[in-house]
Amino acid sequence: MEQLNRKRRSYSVRNSPIHGRGVFALVPIPKGTRIVEYKGELITDDEADRRYADVHEHSPHTMLFSLENNLVIDATRRGNSARWINHSCTPNCQVEEEGTRIFIDARRDIRPEEELTYDYNLQLGERHTRAAKRAHACFCGTRRCRGTMLGERV
């Protein structure tokens, strides 16, 4: 996996046409480049529910990244710029899980000024109803937009 030269800033955070803040490339980023690690406090699913269930009951906006081993990275605490990477149904980045760490890698060549995105592939643990899909609406605007940040049921 190629790493960007860290002496040269490769991305910046600013307002996004997709949603709120976003992360944008400052330089060309080649396919396969490891761009950034998604950082934050490592907590259990139960702790995430305790902290945020009421807060996010009616909001799909969180800065929590669920891992396969019932752990969660809470980017609201000790998080970094990766928490501002937006969802897209046709993303230019992909997520790589390595143990309890998440990395964002370029899945194709990325041009300067292009917004970095990955597919959130959100899973609710319940049926993805029309209402749930609307509550987790996607605003990526790509030709292949599926209209929701919810992924295929796994």
Secondary structure as a PSIPRED ss2 file (coil, helix, strand):
# PSIPRED VFORMAT (PSIPRED V4.0)

   1 M C   1.000  0.000  0.000
   2 E E   0.000  0.000  1.000
   3 Q E   0.000  0.000  1.000
   4 L C   1.000  0.000  0.000
   5 N C   1.000  0.000  0.000
   6 R C   1.000  0.000  0.000
   7 K C   1.000  0.000  0.000
   8 R C   1.000  0.000  0.000
   9 R C   1.000  0.000  0.000
  10 S C   1.000  0.000  0.000
  11 Y E   0.000  0.000  1.000
  12 S E   0.000  0.000  1.000
  13 V E   0.000  0.000  1.000
  14 R E   0.000  0.000  1.000
  15 N E   0.000  0.000  1.000
  16 S C   1.000  0.000  0.000
  17 P C   1.000  0.000  0.000
  18 I C   1.000  0.000  0.000
  19 H C   1.000  0.000  0.000
  20 G C   1.000  0.000  0.000
  21 R E   0.000  0.000  1.000
  22 G E   0.000  0.000  1.000
  23 V E   0.000  0.000  1.000
  24 F E   0.000  0.000  1.000
  25 A E   0.000  0.000  1.000
  26 L C   1.000  0.000  0.000
  27 V C   1.000  0.000  0.000
  28 P C   1.000  0.000  0.000
  29 I E   0.000  0.000  1.000
  30 P C   1.000  0.000  0.000
  31 K C   1.000  0.000  0.000
  32 G C   1.000  0.000  0.000
  33 T E   0.000  0.000  1.000
  34 R E   0.000  0.000  1.000
  35 I E   0.000  0.000  1.000
  36 V E   0.000  0.000  1.000
  37 E E   0.000  0.000  1.000
  38 Y E   0.000  0.000  1.000
  39 K C   1.000  0.000  0.000
  40 G C   1.000  0.000  0.000
  41 E E   0.000  0.000  1.000
  42 L E   0.000  0.000  1.000
  43 I E   0.000  0.000  1.000
  44 T E   0.000  0.000  1.000
  45 D H   0.000  1.000  0.000
  46 D H   0.000  1.000  0.000
  47 E H   0.000  1.000  0.000
  48 A H   0.000  1.000  0.000
  49 D H   0.000  1.000  0.000
  50 R H   0.000  1.000  0.000
  51 R H   0.000  1.000  0.000
  52 Y H   0.000  1.000  0.000
  53 A C   1.000  0.000  0.000
  54 D C   1.000  0.000  0.000
  55 V C   1.000  0.000  0.000
  56 H C   1.000  0.000  0.000
  57 E C   1.000  0.000  0.000
  58 H C   1.000  0.000  0.000
  59 S C   1.000  0.000  0.000
  60 P C   1.000  0.000  0.000
  61 H C   1.000  0.000  0.000
  62 T C   1.000  0.000  0.000
  63 M C   1.000  0.000  0.000
  64 L E   0.000  0.000  1.000
  65 F E   0.000  0.000  1.000
  66 S E   0.000  0.000  1.000
  67 L C   1.000  0.000  0.000
  68 E C   1.000  0.000  0.000
  69 N C   1.000  0.000  0.000
  70 N C   1.000  0.000  0.000
  71 L E   0.000  0.000  1.000
  72 V E   0.000  0.000  1.000
  73 I E   0.000  0.000  1.000
  74 D E   0.000  0.000  1.000
  75 A C   1.000  0.000  0.000
  76 T C   1.000  0.000  0.000
  77 R C   1.000  0.000  0.000
  78 R C   1.000  0.000  0.000
  79 G C   1.000  0.000  0.000
  80 N C   1.000  0.000  0.000
  81 S H   0.000  1.000  0.000
  82 A H   0.000  1.000  0.000
  83 R H   0.000  1.000  0.000
  84 W H   0.000  1.000  0.000
  85 I C   1.000  0.000  0.000
  86 N E   0.000  0.000  1.000
  87 H E   0.000  0.000  1.000
  88 S C   1.000  0.000  0.000
  89 C C   1.000  0.000  0.000
  90 T C   1.000  0.000  0.000
  91 P C   1.000  0.000  0.000
  92 N C   1.000  0.000  0.000
  93 C E   0.000  0.000  1.000
  94 Q E   0.000  0.000  1.000
  95 V E   0.000  0.000  1.000
  96 E E   0.000  0.000  1.000
  97 E E   0.000  0.000  1.000
  98 E E   0.000  0.000  1.000
  99 G C   1.000  0.000  0.000
 100 T C   1.000  0.000  0.000
 101 R E   0.000  0.000  1.000
 102 I E   0.000  0.000  1.000
 103 F E   0.000  0.000  1.000
 104 I E   0.000  0.000  1.000
 105 D E   0.000  0.000  1.000
 106 A E   0.000  0.000  1.000
 107 R C   1.000  0.000  0.000
 108 R C   1.000  0.000  0.000
 109 D C   1.000  0.000  0.000
 110 I E   0.000  0.000  1.000
 111 R C   1.000  0.000  0.000
 112 P C   1.000  0.000  0.000
 113 E C   1.000  0.000  0.000
 114 E C   1.000  0.000  0.000
 115 E E   0.000  0.000  1.000
 116 L C   1.000  0.000  0.000
 117 T E   0.000  0.000  1.000
 118 Y E   0.000  0.000  1.000
 119 D C   1.000  0.000  0.000
 120 Y C   1.000  0.000  0.000
 121 N C   1.000  0.000  0.000
 122 L E   0.000  0.000  1.000
 123 Q C   1.000  0.000  0.000
 124 L C   1.000  0.000  0.000
 125 G C   1.000  0.000  0.000
 126 E C   1.000  0.000  0.000
 127 R C   1.000  0.000  0.000
 128 H C   1.000  0.000  0.000
 129 T C   1.000  0.000  0.000
 130 R H   0.000  1.000  0.000
 131 A H   0.000  1.000  0.000
 132 A H   0.000  1.000  0.000
 133 K H   0.000  1.000  0.000
 134 R H   0.000  1.000  0.000
 135 A H   0.000  1.000  0.000
 136 H C   1.000  0.000  0.000
 137 A E   0.000  0.000  1.000
 138 C C   1.000  0.000  0.000
 139 F C   1.000  0.000  0.000
 140 C C   1.000  0.000  0.000
 141 G C   1.000  0.000  0.000
 142 T C   1.000  0.000  0.000
 143 R C   1.000  0.000  0.000
 144 R C   1.000  0.000  0.000
 145 C C   1.000  0.000  0.000
 146 R C   1.000  0.000  0.000
 147 G C   1.000  0.000  0.000
 148 T E   0.000  0.000  1.000
 149 M C   1.000  0.000  0.000
 150 L E   0.000  0.000  1.000
 151 G C   1.000  0.000  0.000
 152 E C   1.000  0.000  0.000
 153 R C   1.000  0.000  0.000
 154 V C   1.000  0.000  0.000
